[in-house]
Amino acid sequence: MRARSGLIASLLALSAAMPISGALLAVSIPSPAAARGPDYVVNGTTTTNGEWPFLVGILDRPTANPYQAQFCGGSIVAAQVVLTAAHCVDDRTAASLDVLVGATFLVGGEGTRVAVDGIEVHPDWDPDTSDNDLALLHVVASLGPAPIAVVPPGLEGLWAPTTTLQSAGWGCTDVNANGSCVAGGYPTELHEGSISARSDLECTLALGAAYHATTMRCAGDSSPTGEATDTCQGDSGGPLVARPDGLAPVLVGIVSWGYECGELPGAYTRLEHYRSWLHTNGVPMPSVAFVGQPTLQIEGSYARPFACDVNGDALDDLILYAPGPAGDLLRLGTPDGAFRRGPSISILGSYTPIAGDFDGDGACDVFWYGPGAALDALWRGSAFGFVRVPGPAVSGSYRPAAGDFDGDGRVDIFWYGATTGRSILWYGTATGFERRVDVDPAVGAVPIVGDFSGNGRDDIYWDRAEPTLDFVWSGTAAGFSSITSPRQVPGTGPLVAGDFDGDGFDDVVRSFSGTTFDELWHGGLGGRFAHRYKVSQPGDHRPLAGRFRAGGGDDLFWYLAGTTAEQLWSGLTD
């Protein structure tokens, strides 16, 4: 077994005594390796820290030269926490270690060295079997780059067998016939490689009884001549990452051990097995993600689609409304998210639809608001469709927002006077609305409604143009109370709210047009938000939030006008 030591000069002297790194750390006695040319690159291609901002080098603190000091890698998983392999640090003290952040090259003074002040090796780490090969390093200051998300629940398909994963590090790029790194084989520049995830059966056949499927996963190809892309000595502790389209990178493994770089798949610590231990020791575990699937395709262009439960079956439905004489559509939610055709509807004229269960009967109603002097209309929803009833007239131009602000089970309407400086609050009742005058916020803000405080009453998140701070109004039985300056959700794209992780706090997704990544922000106590994911739905989709499938949290229906297929994203809970 071999490993790269903290000092390049002493590598050969120590190689016989230390564990090796992953298709980089090797277990038991190496098998004979085929000779390879001096130009063979084990780790694939050069890359930059900009592609791997969460990757750090682990350094021997007494050694001033980072190239000589680096002996393992690690991943930033919290502001002051690095996840690495246990075999990298089980014989070290915190006082002997630094981590190097922000470097592509190990020479030239790149990056910042940050001192380690604590080591937490997994209590069941077994150096004889390489089981439970993970450890956490706590450092003295914030590491700066955003942490990488660790194996979000519900997304296991993203790293299923045959999918492409990636790893990176400063490990050996050239080994000789007996598997040792040749002189000059350790690069100064960061390298990365793409490798395929393998099934547990394949890994057992390739690696033998030393491979334990519960605590390990493996990835990589087999090559009798050693030509497979692979991690190698010096990459130990570094990341195994899934980079699926439309989602942020996800950390799924830690470089752990393997036989003969480039010949057989390598073994990596299987991180989903350790979610509880990681969370207990200070690593934020993502509580929500999305999984997408094709759904009902809607041909045509509808300028004002919206979602609500019109038939009272606890599943949200879609109303696709096109102002003017064009036909409109009703599509009813189904437990599998496929939707079915509903009764025909036709709305002549140009309205702003306001949807909610205003009378508390379990079915969504629609208030069709005609800005200005246009006539308004009110539709009561039921299991049999809509019934039109007389609606109160609204004089003036408002930006309405609907929500159950007083928590009585009936949806209210906040008529925001965006340009008039005067707003009106209507409380929903069993027979109509009760009018109440409210105070207007700063002109120019966009109201987003959701129960961000988790108290059973809807609130209003006021989205304002940067750099002006956003703020939240908390719904109460008597109106609103102000919460000052929650963490701002940056950007200018539209916000959509929903409880996507089912924890009782509404979250928001900032939607950007084109190929820019959309962002998910998780709601929490005090109406404050924490950034959770960058997600992407390419194209100019309009997201509609609702509970479109049975079980779980809220979902997102991505509507794109024309003939392009829509997508349904289901919110995932722990």
N, C-alpha and C positions, 0 to 999 in steps of 0.2 A: 504494500500500500504506500502511496506517495502523496505529498502535498507540497505546494509552493510555500516556502518559508517567508518570513518577513524580510529577509535579507537575500538579495539575488546572489551575492557572493558566497553565501553559505548553503545555497540550494542543494548542491550535489551531496554535501556532507550530511544534510538533514533528510534527504529524500527517502532513505531507507527506513527512517524511524518515525515518520509522520504519516497521517492518513492523507489520501489524495483527493482531488476535487473531481467533481461531477462527471458525467461522462467526463467528469472532472474530478471527482474524488474516486479512488478505485478501491474496491473491496477485495479481500483475499489475494491470492497469487495471480499476477497478470498472465494472461495467455500470450503465446508468442505473437508478435506483431510483424506484419509485412513491412519491408523497407519502403520508404517513400522519398520523393524528391525534395530538395531543400525549399522549393517554392510552394509546397503544399500548405494551405491555410486551413487549419482546423475549424476556426470560428467563423468562416464566411467572408465578410467584407468589413471595411472600416465604416465607422459611423461617428456621430457627434453626441455630446451630452444633451444637445437640444432635442434629440430624438428619445433620450433616456434621462430626463431631468431628475427622476426619483432614484437613479442608480448612484451608489457611492462606492468608493474604494475603502477598504479597511486597512489601516496603516499601523506599523510598529512605531509608537510615539518617539522613542529615543533616536530613530533613524530620520535624519533631516531630509534626505533625498526621497521624494514620493515614489520614484520608480523602484528604488531599492526597498522602500518601506512597505509597499502594497503587497498583500498576500491573499486577500479574499475580497469578495464583493458583498453588497447588501442593498436593501431597498428601503427608501423612506416610506414608512407606513403611518406615521403621525408626526406632528410638528417637531418633536424631539425624540423620536423613536425610529430605530433602524432594525429591520428583520434580516437575519443572516442564518447561516448554518451553525449548529452547535459545535461541529467538529472544528470550526474555524477559531472558536474562542473558549472552548471548555478548559483549556490549560492556561488561559491568560487572565490577567487582572485588568480592571477598568483603567487603572493608572498607566497601563502599558499601551493603550490604544487611542488612536484618533480615527475619525472618518473624514474622507475627502469628498467634498460636495462641489459640483459644478465644473468638473474637469473632463475634457476630451483626451488631452495628452497628460502623461505622468511626468513630463519634463517641461521646463519653461515657466514654471511658477503658476500654472493654471489652478483654479479652484481654491477652496477654503478648507483648512484643516479645523475640525471641531473636536474638542476633547470628549471622550467617553467618561461618564461618571457612574455607570451602573451596567451590570450584565445579568440577564435573566435567562439561564439555560433551561430548556424544558426539563421538568423533573424526571421524565421517563427516558431521557436521552440514553442510548445504549451504544457506546463506541464499538462494541464487538459486532453488533448487527447493523449499525447505522440507522436503527429505528429512532423515530422522533427527533430527527436531525434539524432542530431549529432553536434559535436563541434571539433575544431582543437586546439591543444596545440602547441605553438611555444616554443622551448627550447633554452638554451643559447649556446649549442655546438652541433656538429655533433654527432648523436646517434650511428654511427658505422655500425650496420648491414644493409644490403641492404634493401631498402623499399619493401613492398609487392605491386604488381600491383593492382590497383583499377578497377574492372569491365571493362576490355577492351571491346570496342564496337564490336558487331558482334558475341560474344561468349555466348549469353544468354542461348543457349542450354546446356551449362555446368552446369547451376544451375536450370534447369527446374524441375518441379515436378517429384518426385520419385528418383532423383539423390541423391547421398550421399554427404553431406557436413560435415564439422568439425568445432568444436569450442574448445577453451581452456581457462583456467584461474585458479585462486586460490579461486573460489567461494565455497559456502557451498556444502558439499557432503553428508549431513545427516540432514533431517528436521523431526520435530515431527508431530503429528496428525493435528495440526492447522497451519502448514506451516512454522513455525519458525525454524531457524537453532538451532540445539541442542548444548549444551555445548561441545566444542571440535570439532564441525562440520566443522570448517574452516581448510583446510589442510595447511601444511607448504610447500608441494610439488605441482608443477604444474600438473594439470589434463587436459585431453582431452576427447572428446567424438565424435562419429560419429552419425549423425542424418540425417533423410531423408527430402528433400525439399517437401513441400506440396503445393497443388493448392490453389488459392485464395478462391475457393468455400469451400474447406475443412477447411480453416482457419476461414472463416466467420462462418461456422457452429460450429466450436470448440470454437472460441473466442468471437463471437457475434459482435455487432455493433462497438465495440471498435477497431476492426481490419479494417484498411484502406488500400486497396490493392495498391493504387497509391504510398504511401510512406512507406509501410511495406511489408515484406515477412515473411512467417513463416516456421518453420521446426521442426520436432520432431514427436514422436508417442503419441497416447493416451493410458493411462493405468489407469483403475479405482483404482488399488492398488499402483500407483505411482512408477512403475518399469521401466518407459521409461528413456532412456538416455536423459539428458536435462541440459541446463545451469541453474544457480540458483543465489541466492543473492551473490553479490561479483564478479560475472563475468561481470556485466554491462560494456558496452563500449568496450568489447573485440571483437575479430574477429569471423565472420562466413565466412568460407573459402571453396572454391572449389579446389580440388586437382586432376584434370583430368590427366589421363595417357598422357604423352608426352608434357605436358605444366607445366609451373611453377605455384605455388599456386596463386590463384586469390581471392582478398577480395571482397565478394559479400554482406556482411551485417554487422551490428553492433548489439551486444546483447542489447536489449532494454527492453521488458517487457513480462509478462506472468502470468498465474495463477498456483499456486501450483506446485512446481518443480516436474517433473517426471510424471505428470498426463495428461497434455495437451500439444500440440505443443506450442512453444514460438514465440513471435513476434520479428522481427529484422528490423532495418532500411534498406530500399531497396536502395542500393547505386547507381544503375544506374540512379535513378531519380535525383541525385545530381551531375552529372558529371560537369555541367557548373559551379556550385557554388564552387565545390572543386578545379577545375582548376583555377578559378579566385582568389582563396585564397592560391595559391602556391603549390597545389598538382599536380605533373606531371601525366597527364592522358595518358595512352598508346595509341599510334596512329596507331599501327599495331599489328596484330596477324595473326594466320593462322587457317583455318578450313580444315580438311582433309576429303577425300572421296575416296573410291575405284575407280579405273579407269581401263583403258585398261591393260590387263595382257600381258606381253611380255615373251614368253617362249624362252629359249635359252640364250646364253651368248654373249654379244656384248661389246668388250673391250673399244670402243671409241664412245659412244652415245653422240649426241649433238642436240641442238635445234635451229631453226631459221624459219622464215616465207618464205618457198620456193615458195609458189604460190601467194604471194602478197595479201592475204585476211585479213591482220591485225591480224591474229592468228598464233602463233608459232606452228611449226610442229616438229616431232621427226625424226631424222635420226639415225638408229641403225647400226653402222658400226663395222664389225669384220675384222681386217687385215687378209690378205691371201685370199684363195679361198672360204671361207665360204660365204653363202648368206647374203645379207644385207636387211634392211627393211626401208620403208618410211611410217610413220603414220602421217596423216594430222590433225591439230587441228580443233575442232568444238566448237560452242558457249557454249555447255554444258560441255566441258572438257572430252568428251568420246573418241574422236579421231576416224578416219576412215582410211581404207586402201588406200594408195597412189600407184602411178605407181611403178612397180618393178624396183629396182636398183641393180647394181652389180659393186663393186669396187674391182678389182683384184690387189693384191700387198699390201704393207704396207705403209700407209701414216699417216701424222698428218693433220686432217681436220681443216681448218680455215674458219669459216662461217661469212658472212656479206653481206649487200647490197652494193657491191663495185661500181656499176655503177649508183646507185640512181634511179632505175626503180620501186622500191617498193617490189621486190622479192629478196630473199636471194640467194646469190651465194656461191659456195664452192671452195676454193683453196685447192687442194690436194697436200700437201707438202711432198716430199720424202727426208728426211734428208740425207745429204751427196751428193753423185753423182747421186742418183736416179732421174728419170724424174718426173717433176711436172705436174699437170693438173689443168685446171680451168673449172668449170661447172657454167653456167649462169642459175639461176632459173627463172621460168615463171609459168603462170597459167596452163601450159600443161606439166610440168615436167622440166627436165634439158636439156640443150644444151651444149655439150662440145665444147669449143673454145680453140685456142692456148693460153697457159699460159706462162708467163715469167719464165725463169729458175732461180733457187736459188741455188747458190753454197755455200757449207758450212753447218754447223749444228747450228740451232737456236732454241730458244723457242719462237714461234710466239704468238702475242696477237693482236686481232682485235678490233677496235673501231673507232667511228667517232671523231677523235681527234681534227680536225679543224672546226667541226660544219657545214660542207657544205651539209649534207644529204647523203654523201657517206662514206662507211666504209673504213678505212685505215688499214694497217698491220704494226705493229711494230715488226721487226725481232730482238729479243733480243739475243745478243751473250753472253749467260750465262757463257761460259768458254773462249771465245775468247777476251773479253774486248772491242769488237766493235759491235755496233748495227746499224741497218738500218731502216729508216722509209719510207714506201711507202704510198703515198696519193692515195686513189681511185679516179678515173675520169670516165667520161662517156664511155671512150674507153679502159681504161687499168689502169696503175698505174704510178704515178710520184715518182721517187726515191729521197730521201733526207737522208743524213747521219746525225745521231744523236749521242748524248753522252751516254755512257754506265754507268749504276749505279754500285753499289758494286756487285761483283760476289756472287751468292748464293741466291739472292732474287727471289721470285716468283711473276710475274706480274698478277694482277687482274684488269680487265677493267670494268669501270662503270662511270656514270656521278655523281660522289660523291659531286661535288661542285654545282650542279643544274643550270649550265649555258648553257646547250645545247651542250656542248662538253664533250666527254669522257675523263676520267683521268685514270691514272694507280696507283693503290695501290700496293706498294712494300712490300710484306709479307716476313719478315726476321725472322730467328730463334731467339728465346728469349735467352738472355735479350737484344739483339740488337734492337733498335727502328725501327719500320716501318716508311715509309714515302710515300708521294703522289706526283706524277707529274701531274700537271694540264695541260690538253690539250689546245692549243692555235692555232690561224691561222698559226703560223710560227713554231710550234714545241711544246715544253713542257716548263713550268716553274715549279720550285720546291716549294713545300709547306713543311716546316720543321716540322718533328716529330708530326704528328697527334696522338691522343690518340690511343695507341696500341691495336689491337685486339689480345688478347693472345691465346695461344694454337698452336698446330702443325697440326691439321687436315686441309683438303682443304677448301678454301673459295669459295663461289659462290655469285655473285652480281646480284641484281635486285631491281627495285623500287616497293617493296612489299606493301607499303602503298599509292602509287600513289601521293606522295607530290612533285615529281620532283627531289628528291635526291635519288640516288641509295643507297641501304642498302647491307649488307653482312651477310651471314649465314656461321658460322664456323661449318663444319660437322665432327663429331667424329664417329669412328667405334664402333660397339657393342652397349652396353646399356648406354654409356656415353652421357650426355645431350649435344645436339647441342645448338648453341647460335646464336641469332639474334642481330645484331648491326645496329642501325639506322643512316643513313647518314645525314649530315647537312652542314651548311655554313662552308667554309674553309676546306672542305674535312675531317672534324672531325666526330667522331662516338660516339654514346651513347649506352650503353648496355641496351637492351630492354627486352629480354626474354631468358629464357632457354627453348628449345624445344627438343623433342626427336623423332627420327625415328629409333627404334631398328633395329639392323642388319647393314650389310655393304652396305648400299644403296649409290648410287651416285646421288646427287641432280643436276637437270638441271633446270635453271631458264628461264622463258619465259612467255609470255602472252598467255596462253593456253585456256582461257575461255573469253567470252565477258564481258566487264565491269571490274571495279576495278583496282587493281594494278597488278604487276607481280605475278606469281605463281611458285611453285616448283613441279617438277615431280621427284619422288623418284624412281629411277630405281635400281632393285636388280636382278642380273644375276641368271638364273635358272627358277624355276617354281613358286616362291613366288609372290603373287599379288603385283603390284606396287600401290603407293599412289599418289594422286594429292592434294597438299596443295594450297588453294587459299589465296592470300594476301587480308587482309581486311582493308578498309579505315574507317576513322571516319564517 
